[in-house]
Amino acid sequence: MAIAFAAAAPANAAPKRSNGRSAVIFVHGFDGTGAAATNCQEYWASAINYFQSKKYTNAQLRTYSYYPKKSGSNGCTWRYTNSDGKYGSRRTSLTAIAKNFANRVYNSYSSAPSGGQKVDVVARSMGGLVVRSALYHVKKGTAGFPPYLYIEDVVTLGSPHDGASGVQLALCKAAYNSPQQCKQMTKGSSFLKGLPQTPSKSAMGTDWTAISSHDDSTVSGNSGAWINAQHKAQFDGSGDNQISHTALKSHKNGTFRARVKDGGAWSSYGQRVAPVVMAHKAVLNRSEY
């Protein structure tokens, strides 16, 4: 007797793909400070401010964290907790975080009791790996993950899809004794090898956009654009007007030299909008830079 290991079908009809403002969930990256704590409102202040200026309501802008509260302030919509109710740390596996994240999205938006609502996701750095892992394991039907998700668009900003910078990983080893998350971000790790280069899609389909920069010393421009995303943008990293790892989540004004790829070959480099503006365009409709 054949046994099929397939994810359960959605109990409600998948929402239609459409342009417009859906809820957006922001997922932060690895914290390289001594605290390993986050205040999502501080972390995402520039991006949230920009989305609000584009008529997103506070209720539509959600944040997810996998570290403890920073400075006694919550500042995040959701935080990862394990079965003992404890917050995560640099030692927490990205797969465990992905499972928690997926279930948060399912229970708050995708499931039938929540009306089968779709969401968009903007993830920076290691946060992009959390989202990739979440959608992969949901698609695979891995135990503990929800049966389906409705995530319409995902934008990754400087995510180490093919591994983080060796210099940064060496610093992580020296400062924090190579915690699990640094090991998983190492090029060729079993975690990265376990994720397909073409990122998985949700039950309604998922449009992926990967944004990276050659001026990023934490995640190379090539690693940030390594996945087979439908849309890619890569900043040049030359001249005075550069985009660093931090700038990918904060720059919203001005134009910068970048090239884009929408299914075909890379375009030539030219003046393009700032990365936060790109992220907004990608989740609102389609990647037009």
C-alpha positions as CSV (number, residue, x, y, z in Angstrom):
1,M,0.0,0.0,0.0
2,A,1.5,3.3,-1.0
3,I,1.6,6.1,1.6
4,A,1.5,9.7,0.4
5,F,3.3,12.3,2.4
6,A,1.5,15.4,1.2
7,A,0.5,18.6,3.0
8,A,-3.1,18.9,3.7
9,A,-5.2,21.0,1.3
10,P,-6.5,24.3,2.5
11,A,-9.9,24.2,4.2
12,N,-10.8,27.5,2.6
13,A,-10.3,28.7,-0.9
14,A,-7.0,30.5,-1.5
15,P,-7.3,34.2,-1.8
16,K,-6.8,35.7,-5.3
17,R,-3.5,37.3,-6.2
18,S,-4.0,41.0,-6.7
19,N,-2.2,44.3,-6.5
20,G,-2.8,46.4,-3.4
21,R,-2.0,46.7,0.3
22,S,-2.1,43.5,2.3
23,A,-0.6,43.0,5.7
24,V,3.2,43.1,5.7
25,I,5.3,41.1,8.1
26,F,8.8,42.4,8.7
27,V,11.4,39.8,9.8
28,H,14.8,41.0,11.1
29,G,18.2,39.5,10.8
30,F,21.0,38.2,13.0
31,D,21.9,40.4,15.9
32,G,25.7,40.9,16.0
33,T,25.6,43.0,19.2
34,G,26.3,41.6,22.7
35,A,22.6,41.8,23.7
36,A,21.1,39.7,21.0
37,A,17.8,41.4,21.7
38,T,15.4,43.4,19.4
39,N,13.0,46.2,19.4
40,C,11.3,45.7,16.0
41,Q,9.9,49.3,15.9
42,E,13.5,50.6,16.2
43,Y,15.0,48.1,13.8
44,W,12.4,48.7,11.1
45,A,11.7,52.4,11.8
46,S,12.7,53.7,8.4
47,A,10.8,51.0,6.4
48,I,7.7,51.2,8.6
49,N,7.7,55.0,8.2
50,Y,7.9,54.7,4.5
51,F,5.1,52.1,4.3
52,Q,2.9,54.3,6.5
53,S,3.5,57.2,4.1
54,K,2.1,55.0,1.4
55,K,-1.2,54.6,3.3
56,Y,-0.5,51.3,5.1
57,T,-2.2,51.3,8.5
58,N,-0.5,50.3,11.7
59,A,-2.6,47.2,11.8
60,Q,-1.3,46.1,8.4
61,L,2.4,46.4,9.5
62,R,3.4,43.4,11.6
63,T,6.8,42.4,13.0
64,Y,8.3,39.1,14.0
65,S,11.4,38.6,16.2
66,Y,13.2,35.6,17.5
67,Y,15.3,37.3,20.2
68,P,14.3,38.7,23.7
69,K,12.9,42.2,24.2
70,K,15.4,45.0,23.9
71,S,15.7,47.6,26.8
72,G,12.5,46.3,28.4
73,S,10.4,47.3,25.5
74,N,8.4,44.9,23.4
75,G,8.2,46.7,20.1
76,C,7.4,43.5,18.1
77,T,4.0,42.0,17.1
78,W,5.3,38.4,17.7
79,R,8.3,36.8,19.3
80,Y,9.6,33.3,19.0
81,T,9.2,31.2,22.2
82,N,10.0,27.5,22.6
83,S,8.0,24.8,24.3
84,D,9.1,26.1,27.7
85,G,8.0,29.7,26.8
86,K,11.6,31.0,26.5
87,Y,12.7,33.4,23.9
88,G,15.2,32.4,21.2
89,S,19.0,33.2,21.1
90,R,21.8,32.8,18.6
91,R,21.8,29.1,19.5
92,T,18.2,28.6,18.3
93,S,18.0,26.7,15.1
94,L,16.6,28.6,12.1
95,T,14.4,25.6,11.4
96,A,12.8,25.9,14.8
97,I,12.3,29.7,14.2
98,A,10.8,29.0,10.8
99,K,8.3,26.6,12.3
100,N,7.2,29.1,14.9
101,F,7.0,31.9,12.3
102,A,5.0,29.7,9.9
103,N,2.5,28.8,12.7
104,R,2.2,32.5,13.7
105,V,1.3,33.4,10.1
106,Y,-1.1,30.4,9.8
107,N,-3.0,31.1,13.0
108,S,-3.2,34.8,12.5
109,Y,-4.0,35.0,8.8
110,S,-4.0,31.9,6.6
111,S,-6.2,29.5,8.5
112,A,-10.0,29.3,7.9
113,P,-10.9,30.8,11.3
114,S,-8.8,33.9,10.3
115,G,-10.6,34.2,7.0
116,G,-7.9,32.8,4.8
117,Q,-6.1,36.2,4.5
118,K,-2.9,36.7,2.5
119,V,0.2,38.5,3.7
120,D,3.4,39.8,2.3
121,V,6.8,39.5,3.9
122,V,9.9,41.8,4.0
123,A,12.9,40.0,5.5
124,R,16.4,41.3,6.1
125,S,19.6,39.3,6.1
126,M,19.1,36.0,8.1
127,G,15.4,36.7,8.3
128,G,15.2,35.7,4.6
129,L,16.5,32.3,5.5
130,V,13.7,31.9,8.1
131,V,11.1,32.6,5.5
132,R,12.7,30.4,2.9
133,S,12.8,27.6,5.4
134,A,9.2,28.2,6.6
135,L,7.8,27.9,3.1
136,Y,10.0,24.9,2.2
137,H,8.9,22.9,5.2
138,V,5.2,23.8,4.8
139,K,5.4,22.7,1.1
140,K,7.2,19.5,2.2
141,G,4.7,18.7,4.9
142,T,7.3,18.6,7.7
143,A,5.8,17.6,11.1
144,G,4.9,20.6,13.3
145,F,4.6,23.1,10.4
146,P,1.1,24.2,9.4
147,P,-0.7,22.5,6.5
148,Y,-0.5,25.6,4.2
149,L,0.2,29.3,4.1
150,Y,-1.0,32.3,2.0
151,I,2.0,34.4,1.4
152,E,1.7,36.4,-1.8
153,D,5.0,38.2,-1.9
154,V,8.4,37.8,-0.2
155,V,11.2,40.4,-0.4
156,T,14.7,39.6,1.0
157,L,17.2,42.4,1.7
158,G,20.8,41.2,1.8
159,S,19.9,37.6,2.8
160,P,22.8,35.1,2.9
161,H,21.1,32.7,0.5
162,D,24.5,31.2,-0.4
163,G,26.2,31.9,2.9
164,A,27.4,35.0,4.8
165,S,30.8,36.7,4.5
166,G,33.7,34.6,5.8
167,V,35.0,37.6,7.7
168,Q,31.7,38.1,9.5
169,L,31.5,34.4,10.3
170,A,35.0,34.5,11.7
171,L,34.0,37.4,13.9
172,C,30.9,35.5,15.1
173,K,33.2,32.5,16.0
174,A,35.6,34.7,17.9
175,A,32.9,36.7,19.7
176,Y,30.2,34.2,20.3
177,N,31.9,30.8,19.9
178,S,30.1,29.9,16.6
179,P,26.5,29.6,17.7
180,Q,24.1,27.6,15.7
181,Q,22.8,30.4,13.6
182,C,26.3,31.4,12.4
183,K,27.0,27.8,11.5
184,Q,23.8,27.6,9.5
185,M,24.7,30.8,7.6
186,T,28.0,29.3,6.6
187,K,28.3,28.5,2.8
188,G,27.8,24.8,2.3
189,S,26.1,24.2,5.7
190,S,23.6,21.3,5.9
191,F,20.9,23.9,6.6
192,L,21.6,25.9,3.3
193,K,22.1,22.7,1.3
194,G,18.7,21.5,2.5
195,L,16.9,24.5,1.0
196,P,16.2,24.5,-2.8
197,Q,17.8,27.3,-4.9
198,T,14.3,28.0,-6.3
199,P,12.4,29.1,-3.2
200,S,9.2,27.3,-2.3
201,K,5.8,29.0,-2.8
202,S,2.7,29.1,-0.6
203,A,-0.7,27.6,-1.4
204,M,-1.6,30.7,-3.3
205,G,1.7,31.1,-5.1
206,T,4.5,33.4,-3.9
207,D,6.3,36.1,-5.8
208,W,9.9,36.3,-4.6
209,T,12.2,39.4,-4.9
210,A,15.8,39.3,-3.9
211,I,17.6,42.6,-3.3
212,S,21.4,42.7,-2.7
213,S,24.4,45.1,-2.8
214,H,28.0,44.7,-3.9
215,D,28.8,47.2,-1.1
216,D,27.5,44.8,1.5
217,S,30.4,43.4,3.5
218,T,28.2,41.0,5.5
219,V,26.4,39.3,2.6
220,S,27.9,39.5,-0.8
221,G,25.9,40.9,-3.7
222,N,26.0,37.4,-5.3
223,S,24.9,35.5,-2.2
224,G,22.0,38.0,-1.7
225,A,20.8,37.3,-5.2
226,W,21.7,33.6,-5.4
227,I,18.1,32.2,-5.2
228,N,16.0,31.8,-8.4
229,A,13.7,34.6,-7.5
230,Q,11.2,36.0,-10.1
231,H,12.7,39.4,-9.5
232,K,16.2,40.5,-8.5
233,A,17.9,43.9,-7.9
234,Q,21.6,44.4,-7.2
235,F,23.2,47.6,-6.2
236,D,26.5,48.5,-7.8
237,G,28.6,49.4,-4.7
238,S,30.7,51.9,-6.6
239,G,31.2,55.6,-6.1
240,D,30.1,57.6,-3.1
241,N,26.4,56.6,-3.2
242,Q,26.7,53.1,-1.8
243,I,24.3,50.7,-0.2
244,S,25.6,48.8,2.9
245,H,24.1,45.9,4.7
246,T,22.3,48.2,7.1
247,A,21.2,50.6,4.3
248,L,19.3,47.8,2.6
249,K,16.6,48.1,5.3
250,S,16.8,51.8,5.8
251,H,17.5,53.8,2.6
252,K,14.3,55.2,1.2
253,N,15.3,58.5,-0.4
254,G,17.3,59.2,-3.6
255,T,18.5,57.0,-6.4
256,F,21.4,54.6,-6.6
257,R,23.2,52.6,-9.3
258,A,21.7,49.2,-9.6
259,R,20.7,46.6,-12.1
260,V,17.6,44.4,-12.1
261,K,16.5,41.1,-13.4
262,D,12.9,40.1,-14.1
263,G,12.9,36.6,-15.4
264,G,15.4,37.2,-18.2
265,A,18.9,38.6,-18.3
266,W,20.3,41.3,-16.0
267,S,19.7,44.8,-17.1
268,S,22.5,47.3,-17.5
269,Y,23.3,49.4,-14.4
270,G,21.4,52.6,-14.1
271,Q,19.9,54.9,-11.5
272,R,17.2,53.1,-9.5
273,V,15.1,53.8,-6.5
274,A,16.3,53.1,-2.9
275,P,16.0,49.6,-1.5
276,V,13.1,50.3,0.8
277,V,11.2,51.8,-2.1
278,M,11.9,48.7,-4.1
279,A,10.6,46.5,-1.3
280,H,7.4,48.5,-1.2
281,K,6.9,48.3,-4.9
282,A,7.5,44.5,-4.9
283,V,4.8,43.8,-2.3
284,L,2.3,46.3,-3.5
285,N,2.2,45.1,-7.1
286,R,5.2,43.9,-9.0
287,S,8.9,44.8,-9.2
288,E,9.0,47.9,-11.3
289,Y,12.2,49.9,-10.3
